[in-house]
Amino acid sequence: MNKVCIVGVGLIGGSLAKAIIRSKQATHVIGFGRDALRLQAAKYNGVITDYTTDIKEALDGADMVIVATPVGSFESILKSIQRHVDASTIITDVGSTKSSVIKVVESVFGSLPRQFVPAHPIAGKEKSGFEASDVDLFVDRKVIITPTESSSVEAVEAVKNVWQAAGATVDMMSAASHDELLGMTSHLPHMLAFSIMNYLISQNPKASLYAAGGFRDFSRIASGDPIMWRDICLNNKEAIVKHIKGYRDTLDNLIDVIEDENTTKIETLFRDAKSNRDQWLT
């Protein structure tokens, strides 16, 4: 490709921009956003090759546009993009929810464009901003692509090539399957981390002073971007609520076995959890 436009040069967008530049998937990687000073700094630090705050200029001659902003902003961004792309411009994203993104695209464009290919990299950090971007962020990580019924084979292959060149392993699945799966593996753990951090402080503001490494590891993801996670909650509400309720049932069971001092069930519960995690790590 000659030109790729990254809308939102933060952690994910910035990391992908670096990976595209290193892999020579595109000659020009243009960053688009509202803050010219931050975009200028991103260019200075080698995250992007150039930048603009004019969406028309950003998309002029672009072979691909990658939306890398919180999913709650997609509607307004897609409305601005829609006027400046044609059937040759591949449109993709990095959003953590997929069904909601597909609905927004269909609403804005009137139908699902053949060049639209939803995607989601299963990678990140608790830090945000282009300053935290990492060219190796996607190496040996999963990227899920959820093509729509309208997505062209050529557009899907182009998006797949970008992620594979960044070092990722690409899997394909439906948007519904993605949202259900990520609701368990990503969204639920973040909800627990946010909640337990707030619970700890509400019980004793000084408690964190005495928290050991285990709590630090468990609560690390509570440092995630609040805006991004607010949007994820609103856009994958059904799956998140479903799994919070399911997890609540497991806590009720844990309460019961502890109150009953059922040593066999307590040990079995912990042993199974340890075994499952150990197998996952191997």
Backbone as numpy.savetxt, mean C-alpha at the origin, in Angstrom:
# Nx Ny Nz CAx CAy CAz Cx Cy Cz
9.98 2.29 -21.95 9.15 3.49 -21.95 10.01 4.73 -21.95
9.46 5.79 -22.50 10.19 7.06 -22.50 9.91 7.85 -21.23
8.62 7.94 -20.83 8.26 8.80 -19.70 7.23 8.13 -18.81
7.52 8.15 -17.50 6.58 7.67 -16.49 6.31 8.81 -15.54
5.05 9.00 -15.21 4.64 10.05 -14.26 4.25 9.40 -12.94
4.87 9.85 -11.86 4.53 9.38 -10.51 3.72 10.46 -9.82
2.47 10.17 -9.51 1.62 11.12 -8.78 1.72 10.77 -7.29
2.43 11.60 -6.55 2.65 11.35 -5.13 4.02 10.74 -4.89
5.02 11.60 -4.72 6.40 11.13 -4.55 6.68 10.98 -3.05
6.08 9.94 -2.45 6.32 9.65 -1.04 7.15 8.40 -0.90
6.91 7.64 0.14 7.67 6.41 0.37 7.54 5.43 -0.80
6.29 5.06 -1.13 6.08 4.06 -2.18 6.37 4.64 -3.56
5.80 5.81 -3.84 6.03 6.43 -5.14 7.50 6.75 -5.36
8.17 7.23 -4.32 9.59 7.56 -4.44 10.44 6.32 -4.61
10.12 5.26 -3.88 10.88 4.01 -4.00 10.72 3.41 -5.39
9.49 3.45 -5.90 9.25 2.91 -7.24 9.95 3.77 -8.29
9.93 5.08 -8.11 10.63 5.97 -9.04 12.12 5.62 -9.10
12.72 5.42 -7.95 14.15 5.06 -7.90 14.39 3.74 -8.62
13.49 2.77 -8.38 13.65 1.45 -8.99 13.51 1.52 -10.51
12.58 2.35 -10.99 12.39 2.51 -12.43 13.62 3.13 -13.07
14.18 4.12 -12.39 15.39 4.77 -12.90 16.55 3.79 -12.93
16.73 3.02 -11.84 17.85 2.08 -11.79 17.73 0.98 -12.84
16.50 0.50 -13.03 16.29 -0.60 -13.98 16.16 -0.12 -15.42
16.16 1.20 -15.60 16.06 1.80 -16.93 14.77 1.40 -17.66
13.70 1.27 -16.86 12.39 0.98 -17.43 11.82 2.20 -18.14
12.33 3.38 -17.80 11.89 4.61 -18.45 13.06 5.60 -18.48
13.08 6.43 -19.49 14.14 7.44 -19.61 13.89 8.60 -18.66
12.62 9.00 -18.54 12.25 10.12 -17.69 11.22 9.68 -16.66
11.44 9.99 -15.39 10.48 9.70 -14.33 10.10 11.03 -13.69
8.90 11.50 -14.01 8.44 12.82 -13.61 7.57 12.73 -12.36
7.91 13.49 -11.36 7.10 13.54 -10.15 6.08 14.65 -10.22
4.84 14.35 -9.85 3.79 15.36 -9.80 3.25 15.47 -8.38
3.01 16.70 -7.94 2.43 16.95 -6.63 2.11 18.42 -6.48
1.67 18.81 -5.28 1.29 20.20 -5.04 2.43 21.03 -4.47
3.41 20.38 -3.82 4.47 21.08 -3.12 5.74 21.09 -3.97
5.98 22.22 -4.64 7.13 22.31 -5.55 8.45 22.18 -4.81
8.52 22.68 -3.59 9.78 22.62 -2.84 10.15 21.18 -2.50
9.15 20.39 -2.12 9.44 18.99 -1.81 9.78 18.20 -3.08
9.11 18.50 -4.16 9.42 17.85 -5.42 10.84 18.22 -5.88
11.18 19.47 -5.68 12.54 19.92 -6.02 13.58 19.16 -5.21
13.28 18.99 -3.92 14.19 18.24 -3.05 14.29 16.78 -3.48
13.17 16.20 -3.91 13.17 14.82 -4.38 14.05 14.67 -5.61
13.97 15.63 -6.51 14.83 15.60 -7.70 16.29 15.76 -7.30
16.56 16.68 -6.40 17.93 16.93 -5.94 18.54 15.66 -5.34
17.69 14.87 -4.66 18.17 13.64 -4.02 18.12 12.42 -4.94
17.83 12.64 -6.21 17.89 11.56 -7.18 16.70 10.61 -7.17
15.60 11.04 -6.53 14.42 10.18 -6.47 13.69 10.18 -7.81
13.62 11.33 -8.46 12.96 11.50 -9.75 13.91 12.25 -10.68
13.64 12.21 -11.96 14.50 12.93 -12.90 14.03 14.36 -13.13
12.74 14.61 -12.89 12.20 15.97 -13.02 10.86 16.03 -12.30
10.26 17.22 -12.26 9.00 17.37 -11.54 8.20 18.54 -12.11
6.92 18.57 -11.76 6.05 19.68 -12.12 4.83 19.66 -11.20
4.23 20.82 -11.04 2.97 20.92 -10.30 1.79 21.12 -11.25
2.08 20.98 -12.54 1.05 21.12 -13.60 0.75 19.72 -14.13
-0.45 19.21 -13.88 -0.78 17.84 -14.27 -0.75 17.65 -15.79
-1.12 18.67 -16.54 -1.07 18.56 -18.00 0.36 18.35 -18.46
1.26 19.12 -17.90 2.68 18.99 -18.24 3.22 17.63 -17.79
2.79 17.20 -16.62 3.27 15.92 -16.08 2.89 14.76 -16.98
1.70 14.83 -17.59 1.19 13.72 -18.39 1.49 13.84 -19.88
2.02 14.98 -20.29 2.30 15.19 -21.71 3.33 14.17 -22.20
2.91 13.27 -23.06 3.81 12.26 -23.61 4.11 11.10 -22.68
3.40 11.00 -21.55 3.67 9.93 -20.59 3.16 8.58 -21.12
3.98 7.56 -21.00 3.59 6.21 -21.37 2.81 5.54 -20.24
3.08 5.96 -19.01 2.42 5.37 -17.85 2.31 6.41 -16.75
1.18 6.39 -16.04 1.01 7.23 -14.87 0.69 6.32 -13.69
1.41 6.52 -12.59 1.27 5.69 -11.41 0.77 6.56 -10.27
-0.43 6.28 -9.78 -1.01 7.06 -8.68 -0.55 6.43 -7.37
0.22 7.21 -6.60 0.82 6.71 -5.36 0.49 7.63 -4.19
-0.79 7.95 -4.07 -1.28 8.78 -2.98 -2.31 7.98 -2.17
-2.70 8.46 -0.98 -3.73 7.74 -0.22 -5.00 7.55 -1.05
-5.66 6.40 -0.89 -6.79 6.07 -1.76 -7.94 7.06 -1.64
-8.03 7.79 -0.54 -9.08 8.78 -0.39 -8.95 9.95 -1.35
-7.75 10.12 -1.91 -7.52 11.23 -2.84 -7.71 10.84 -4.29
-7.99 9.56 -4.55 -7.99 9.07 -5.92 -9.03 9.75 -6.81
-10.20 10.01 -6.29 -11.25 10.58 -7.15 -10.82 11.92 -7.73
-10.33 12.82 -6.87 -9.93 14.14 -7.36 -8.73 14.04 -8.30
-7.80 13.15 -7.99 -6.62 12.98 -8.85 -7.02 12.41 -10.20
-7.87 11.39 -10.19 -8.28 10.78 -11.45 -9.09 11.74 -12.31
-9.86 12.61 -11.68 -10.60 13.61 -12.45 -9.64 14.56 -13.17
-8.54 14.91 -12.51 -7.56 15.80 -13.14 -6.77 15.06 -14.21
-6.53 13.78 -14.00 -5.80 12.97 -14.97 -6.63 12.70 -16.22
-7.91 12.44 -16.02 -8.81 11.98 -17.09 -8.78 12.88 -18.32
-8.61 14.17 -18.10 -8.64 15.13 -19.21 -7.36 15.12 -20.05
-6.30 14.48 -19.52 -4.98 14.61 -20.17 -4.35 13.29 -20.56
-5.13 12.22 -20.57 -4.59 10.93 -21.00 -5.42 10.42 -22.17
-4.81 9.54 -22.95 -5.54 8.88 -24.03 -5.37 7.38 -23.90
-5.83 6.65 -24.87 -5.84 5.19 -24.80 -4.45 4.58 -24.76
-3.42 5.38 -25.06 -2.06 4.85 -25.06 -1.38 5.01 -23.70
-1.99 5.78 -22.80 -1.38 6.02 -21.49 -1.85 4.98 -20.48
-0.94 4.15 -20.01 -1.28 3.14 -19.02 -1.48 3.80 -17.67
-2.58 3.46 -17.00 -2.90 4.02 -15.69 -2.85 2.91 -14.66
-2.07 3.09 -13.61 -2.00 2.10 -12.55 -1.86 2.81 -11.21
-1.85 2.04 -10.13 -1.81 2.65 -8.80 -1.08 1.72 -7.85
-0.94 2.17 -6.59 -0.30 1.35 -5.56 -1.20 1.26 -4.33
-2.47 1.52 -4.50 -3.40 1.61 -3.39 -3.56 0.32 -2.62
-3.79 0.44 -1.30 -3.91 -0.73 -0.42 -5.28 -1.38 -0.48
-6.23 -0.77 -1.14 -7.53 -1.39 -1.40 -7.74 -1.37 -2.91
-8.46 -2.36 -3.43 -8.57 -2.45 -4.87 -9.99 -2.30 -5.38
-10.97 -2.90 -4.71 -12.36 -2.78 -5.18 -12.81 -1.33 -5.22
-12.47 -0.57 -4.18 -12.89 0.83 -4.11 -12.22 1.66 -5.19
-10.96 1.36 -5.47 -10.23 2.09 -6.51 -10.86 1.83 -7.87
-11.20 0.58 -8.13 -11.82 0.22 -9.41 -13.16 0.96 -9.58
-13.94 1.05 -8.51 -15.22 1.76 -8.56 -15.02 3.24 -8.87
-14.00 3.84 -8.26 -13.73 5.26 -8.49 -13.31 5.49 -9.95
-12.44 4.63 -10.46 -12.00 4.78 -11.85 -13.18 4.66 -12.80
-14.05 3.68 -12.57 -15.22 3.50 -13.43 -16.14 4.71 -13.36
-16.29 5.28 -12.16 -17.14 6.45 -11.99 -16.58 7.66 -12.72
-15.28 7.88 -12.60 -14.65 9.05 -13.21 -14.60 8.94 -14.73
-14.24 7.76 -15.23 -14.06 7.59 -16.68 -15.34 7.18 -17.40
-16.37 6.80 -16.64 -17.61 6.37 -17.26 -17.63 4.88 -17.55
-16.47 4.30 -17.70 -16.29 2.85 -17.88 -14.84 2.54 -17.51
-14.50 1.29 -17.41 -13.14 0.93 -17.04 -12.24 0.95 -18.28
-11.25 1.83 -18.30 -10.36 1.91 -19.47 -9.56 0.63 -19.64
-9.28 0.30 -20.88 -8.48 -0.90 -21.18 -7.05 -0.75 -20.66
-6.60 0.49 -20.54 -5.21 0.71 -20.11 -5.07 0.87 -18.60
-6.15 0.62 -17.85 -6.12 0.74 -16.39 -5.82 -0.62 -15.77
-4.78 -0.67 -14.93 -4.36 -1.91 -14.28 -4.08 -1.64 -12.79
-4.98 -2.07 -11.90 -4.77 -1.84 -10.47 -3.64 -2.73 -9.93
-2.88 -2.20 -8.98 -1.78 -2.97 -8.39 -1.55 -2.53 -6.95
-0.92 -3.41 -6.18 -0.62 -3.09 -4.77 0.65 -3.80 -4.33
1.72 -3.06 -4.05 2.94 -3.67 -3.53 2.79 -3.97 -2.04
3.12 -5.20 -1.63 3.05 -5.59 -0.23 4.40 -5.25 0.40
4.64 -3.99 0.58 5.91 -3.51 1.12 5.69 -2.13 1.72
6.54 -1.75 2.62 6.43 -0.43 3.21 7.31 -0.28 4.44
7.21 0.86 5.06 7.91 1.17 6.29 6.96 1.98 7.16
7.33 2.12 8.42 6.50 2.96 9.28 6.74 4.44 9.01
7.83 4.75 8.29 8.14 6.13 7.94 7.50 6.49 6.61
7.29 7.78 6.38 6.68 8.21 5.14 7.51 9.32 4.52
7.15 9.71 3.30 7.88 10.77 2.61 8.99 10.22 1.73
9.38 11.01 0.72 10.41 10.54 -0.20 11.74 10.33 0.51
11.92 10.98 1.67 13.17 10.82 2.42 13.37 9.37 2.86
12.27 8.65 3.03 12.34 7.25 3.47 12.37 6.29 2.29
12.32 6.81 1.07 12.27 5.94 -0.11 13.53 5.09 -0.22
13.36 3.90 -0.78 14.43 2.91 -0.83 14.34 2.17 -2.16
15.39 2.22 -2.95 15.39 1.59 -4.26 15.19 0.08 -4.16
15.54 -0.52 -3.02 15.39 -1.96 -2.83 14.13 -2.34 -2.06
13.21 -1.40 -1.87 12.03 -1.66 -1.04 11.21 -2.84 -1.55
11.18 -3.05 -2.86 10.30 -4.08 -3.43 11.03 -5.38 -3.77
12.32 -5.42 -3.51 13.09 -6.62 -3.83 12.60 -7.80 -2.98
12.26 -8.89 -3.65 11.76 -10.11 -3.00 10.46 -9.89 -2.22
9.71 -8.86 -2.59 8.39 -8.61 -1.99 7.31 -8.95 -3.01
6.12 -9.20 -2.49 4.98 -9.49 -3.35 4.35 -8.19 -3.86
3.92 -8.22 -5.10 3.07 -7.18 -5.67 1.85 -7.88 -6.25
0.67 -7.44 -5.84 -0.56 -8.05 -6.33 -1.16 -7.16 -7.41
-1.39 -7.73 -8.57 -2.07 -7.04 -9.66 -3.47 -7.62 -9.77
-4.46 -6.73 -9.83 -5.86 -7.18 -9.90 -6.50 -6.63 -11.18
-6.19 -7.22 -12.31 -6.74 -6.72 -13.58 -8.26 -6.72 -13.57
-8.83 -5.75 -14.22 -10.28 -5.74 -14.39 -10.62 -6.53 -15.65
-11.91 -6.75 -15.88 -12.32 -7.47 -17.08 -11.96 -6.70 -18.35
-11.74 -5.39 -18.18 -11.43 -4.55 -19.33 -9.93 -4.39 -19.58
-9.10 -4.70 -18.60 -7.65 -4.47 -18.72 -7.08 -5.24 -19.91
-6.33 -4.55 -20.75 -5.72 -5.20 -21.91 -4.51 -6.03 -21.47
-4.24 -7.06 -22.22 -3.09 -7.92 -21.94 -1.80 -7.11 -21.98
-1.72 -6.20 -22.94 -0.52 -5.38 -23.09 -0.29 -4.47 -21.89
-1.36 -3.87 -21.37 -1.24 -2.98 -20.22 -0.84 -3.76 -18.97
-1.45 -4.93 -18.78 -1.10 -5.77 -17.63 0.36 -6.17 -17.70
0.82 -6.56 -18.87 2.21 -6.98 -19.04 3.18 -5.83 -18.77
2.81 -4.63 -19.18 3.67 -3.46 -18.95 3.81 -3.16 -17.45
2.69 -3.23 -16.74 2.73 -2.99 -15.29 3.51 -4.10 -14.59
3.28 -5.32 -15.03 4.01 -6.47 -14.46 5.51 -6.30 -14.66
5.93 -5.85 -15.82 7.35 -5.67 -16.12 7.99 -4.63 -15.21
7.27 -3.55 -14.94 7.80 -2.50 -14.06 8.10 -3.05 -12.68
7.15 -3.82 -12.13 7.33 -4.36 -10.78 8.40 -5.44 -10.74
8.44 -6.28 -11.75 9.47 -7.31 -11.77 10.86 -6.70 -11.90
10.97 -5.63 -12.67 12.25 -4.95 -12.81 12.68 -4.29 -11.50
11.69 -4.00 -10.64 11.98 -3.42 -9.32 12.38 -4.50 -8.31
12.33 -5.77 -8.75 12.74 -6.86 -7.90 11.62 -7.63 -7.24
10.38 -7.27 -7.55 9.22 -7.87 -6.89 8.76 -9.15 -7.57
8.03 -9.97 -6.81 7.34 -11.13 -7.34 5.88 -10.75 -7.54
5.37 -10.92 -8.74 4.02 -10.47 -9.07 3.03 -11.63 -9.01
1.94 -11.43 -8.27 0.83 -12.37 -8.23 -0.42 -11.70 -8.80
-1.28 -12.48 -9.39 -2.55 -11.99 -9.94 -3.71 -12.53 -9.12
-4.69 -11.70 -8.84 -5.91 -12.15 -8.19 -7.01 -11.12 -8.42
-8.22 -11.47 -8.03 -9.33 -10.53 -8.17 -9.24 -9.45 -7.10
-9.88 -8.33 -7.36 -9.89 -7.24 -6.39 -10.54 -7.67 -5.08
-11.62 -8.45 -5.18 -12.32 -8.91 -3.97 -11.42 -9.82 -3.14
-10.70 -10.71 -3.79 -9.79 -11.61 -3.08 -8.68 -10.81 -2.42
-8.17 -9.81 -3.11 -7.13 -8.96 -2.55 -7.62 -8.27 -1.28
-8.78 -7.66 -1.34 -9.28 -6.90 -0.20 -9.56 -7.79 1.01
-10.05 -8.99 0.76 -10.30 -9.94 1.83 -8.97 -10.40 2.46
-8.02 -10.73 1.63 -6.73 -11.22 2.10 -5.96 -10.15 2.86
-5.88 -8.95 2.29 -5.15 -7.86 2.95 -5.87 -7.37 4.19
-7.20 -7.55 4.21 -7.94 -7.20 5.41 -7.45 -7.99 6.61
-7.02 -9.24 6.36 -6.49 -10.09 7.43 -5.02 -9.83 7.70
-4.21 -9.84 6.63 -2.76 -9.87 6.81 -2.12 -8.51 7.04
-2.79 -7.45 6.63 -2.21 -6.11 6.76 -3.09 -5.15 7.55
-4.36 -5.05 7.14 -5.23 -4.04 7.74 -5.55 -4.36 9.20
-5.87 -5.64 9.50 -6.16 -6.02 10.88 -4.98 -5.78 11.80
-3.76 -6.23 11.47 -2.63 -5.96 12.37 -2.40 -4.48 12.64
-2.63 -3.65 11.65 -2.47 -2.21 11.87 -3.54 -1.68 12.83
-4.77 -2.18 12.67 -5.82 -1.75 13.59 -5.46 -2.14 15.03
-4.91 -3.34 15.21 -4.52 -3.81 16.54 -3.38 -2.96 17.10
-2.40 -2.63 16.26 -1.26 -1.83 16.72 -1.71 -0.44 17.15
-2.56 0.20 16.34 -3.08 1.52 16.71 -3.84 1.44 18.03
-4.69 0.43 18.14 -5.56 0.30 19.31 -4.76 0.00 20.58
-3.79 -0.90 20.49 -3.05 -1.27 21.71 -2.14 -0.13 22.16
-1.66 0.66 21.21 -0.85 1.83 21.59 -1.71 2.83 22.36
-2.89 3.10 21.86 -3.79 4.04 22.54 -4.27 3.48 23.88
-4.51 2.17 23.92 -4.94 1.54 25.18 -3.86 1.67 26.24
-2.64 1.41 25.86 -1.52 1.48 26.82 -1.43 2.88 27.44
-1.46 3.89 26.59 -1.32 5.26 27.08 -2.53 5.68 27.89
-3.72 5.20 27.51 -4.92 5.57 28.28 -4.89 4.96 29.68
-4.24 3.81 29.82 -4.16 3.17 31.13 -3.08 3.78 32.01
-1.97 4.13 31.39 -0.85 4.72 32.13 0.07 5.43 31.15
0.05 6.76 31.13 0.86 7.52 30.18 2.35 7.21 30.26
2.80 6.69 31.41 4.22 6.40 31.58 4.56 4.93 31.27
3.56 4.15 30.91 3.77 2.71 30.73 4.81 2.41 29.65
4.83 3.21 28.61 5.75 2.95 27.51 7.21 3.03 27.93
7.48 3.72 29.04 8.85 3.82 29.53 9.37 2.47 29.97
8.46 1.57 30.27 8.86 0.26 30.78 8.53 -0.87 29.81
8.22 -0.50 28.59 7.91 -1.50 27.56 9.21 -2.02 26.96
9.31 -3.33 26.83 10.53 -3.94 26.31 10.48 -4.06 24.79
11.46 -4.79 24.23 11.58 -4.89 22.78 10.38 -5.52 22.12
9.72 -6.44 22.80 8.55 -7.09 22.23 7.46 -6.10 21.91
7.22 -5.19 22.83 6.18 -4.17 22.59 6.62 -3.22 21.49
7.90 -2.91 21.47 8.41 -2.02 20.42 8.20 -2.66 19.04
8.49 -3.95 18.93 8.31 -4.65 17.65 6.83 -4.70 17.27
5.98 -5.04 18.24 4.56 -5.19 17.97 3.91 -3.87 17.57
4.32 -2.78 18.22 3.67 -1.49 18.01 4.31 -0.66 16.90
5.35 -1.17 16.26 6.08 -0.41 15.25 5.15 0.14 14.17
4.22 -0.69 13.69 3.38 -0.25 12.58 2.34 0.80 12.98
2.22 1.07 14.29 1.33 2.16 14.72 1.91 3.52 14.32
3.16 3.53 13.84 3.77 4.78 13.36 3.42 5.06 11.90
2.54 4.25 11.33 2.14 4.45 9.94 1.37 5.75 9.73
1.29 6.17 8.49 0.64 7.43 8.11 -0.86 7.39 8.48
-1.31 8.26 9.39 -2.72 8.26 9.82 -3.71 8.52 8.69
-3.35 9.39 7.75 -4.25 9.70 6.64 -4.43 8.47 5.75
-3.32 7.81 5.45 -3.40 6.62 4.61 -4.26 5.55 5.26
-4.07 5.34 6.57 -4.81 4.28 7.24 -6.26 4.65 7.49
-6.54 5.94 7.64 -7.95 6.38 7.69 -8.64 6.00 6.39
-7.98 6.28 5.27 -8.58 6.00 3.96 -8.75 4.50 3.73
-7.78 3.71 4.20 -7.89 2.26 4.05 -9.11 1.74 4.82
-9.30 2.25 6.03 -10.46 1.84 6.84 -11.77 2.12 6.11
-11.87 3.29 5.52 -13.10 3.69 4.86 -13.32 2.93 3.56
-12.22 2.50 2.92 -12.34 1.86 1.61 -12.31 0.34 1.66
-12.01 -0.23 2.81 -12.10 -1.69 2.97 -12.84 -2.01 4.26
-13.87 -1.22 4.50 -14.61 -1.27 5.77 -15.15 -2.66 6.09
-15.80 -3.30 5.14 -16.45 -4.58 5.43 -15.46 -5.65 5.85
-14.36 -5.77 5.12 -13.37 -6.80 5.46 -12.70 -6.50 6.79
-12.38 -5.24 7.04 -11.69 -4.87 8.28 -12.59 -5.13 9.48
-13.84 -4.69 9.42 -14.76 -4.91 10.53 -14.98 -6.40 10.75
-15.14 -7.14 9.68 -15.33 -8.59 9.77 -14.18 -9.24 10.53
-12.95 -8.87 10.21 -11.80 -9.53 10.83 -11.52 -9.01 12.24
-11.89 -7.77 12.51 -11.79 -7.29 13.90 -12.75 -8.08 14.78
-13.97 -8.31 14.28 -14.95 -9.09 15.05 -14.48 -10.52 15.22
-13.89 -11.09 14.17 -13.37 -12.44 14.27 -12.24 -12.54 15.27
-11.37 -11.55 15.26 -10.27 -11.54 16.22 -10.79 -11.35 17.65
-11.83 -10.55 17.77 -12.45 -10.34 19.09 -12.93 -11.67 19.67
-13.43 -12.55 18.81 -13.86 -13.88 19.27 -12.69 -14.69 19.81
-11.51 -14.57 19.16 -10.34 -15.31 19.65 -9.87 -14.74 20.99
-10.03 -13.44 21.20 -9.68 -12.85 22.49 -10.62 -13.34 23.59
-11.90 -13.44 23.25 -12.87 -13.96 24.22 -12.51 -15.38 24.63
-12.07 -16.17 23.66 -11.65 -17.54 23.96 -10.43 -17.56 24.86
-9.49 -16.65 24.59 -8.28 -16.55 25.42 -8.63 -16.15 26.84
-9.55 -15.21 26.98 -10.01 -14.80 28.32 -10.57 -16.01 29.07
-11.37 -16.79 28.36 -12.00 -17.95 29.01 -10.96 -18.96 29.50
-10.00 -19.30 28.69 -9.04 -20.33 29.10 -8.11 -19.84 30.20
-7.82 -18.52 30.20 -6.98 -17.97 31.28 -7.77 -17.94 32.58
-9.02 -17.46 32.52 -9.83 -17.42 33.73 -10.06 -18.82 34.29
-10.19 -19.80 33.41 -10.40 -21.19 33.85 -9.10 -21.87 34.28
-7.98 -21.15 34.09 -6.65 -21.71 34.40 -6.45 -23.05 33.70
-6.90 -23.10 32.47 -6.79 -24.32 31.68 -5.41 -24.37 31.05
-4.47 -24.94 31.78 -3.07 -24.92 31.34 -2.87 -25.63 30.01
-3.59 -26.70 29.78 -3.43 -27.45 28.54 -3.84 -26.61 27.33
-5.01 -25.96 27.41 -5.48 -25.14 26.29 -4.62 -23.90 26.09
-4.15 -23.30 27.20 -3.28 -22.13 27.07 -1.99 -22.51 26.36
-1.37 -23.60 26.80 -0.12 -24.03 26.19 -0.32 -24.43 24.74
-1.41 -25.11 24.43 -1.70 -25.51 23.05 -1.87 -24.30 22.15
-2.58 -23.30 22.66 -2.81 -22.07 21.89 -1.48 -21.41 21.55
-0.61 -21.27 22.55 0.68 -20.61 22.33 1.60 -21.48 21.45
1.55 -22.80 21.67 2.41 -23.70 20.89 2.02 -23.67 19.41
0.72 -23.68 19.15 0.25 -23.63 17.76 0.67 -22.33 17.09
0.53 -21.23 17.83 0.91 -19.92 17.28 2.40 -19.88 16.95
3.21 -20.40 17.87 4.66 -20.43 17.65 5.00 -21.28 16.44
4.39 -22.47 16.34 4.66 -23.36 15.23 4.27 -22.74 13.90
3.12 -22.10 13.86 2.65 -21.47 12.62 3.57 -20.35 12.19
4.01 -19.54 13.15 4.92 -18.43 12.80 6.28 -18.95 12.36
6.80 -19.96 13.06 8.11 -20.52 12.70 8.08 -21.08 11.28
6.97 -21.74 10.92 6.85 -22.29 9.57 6.78 -21.16 8.54
6.10 -20.07 8.88 5.97 -18.93 7.99 7.33 -18.30 7.71
8.21 -18.26 8.72 9.52 -17.62 8.58 10.51 -18.45 7.78
10.25 -19.77 7.68 11.20 -20.63 6.96 10.95 -20.63 5.46
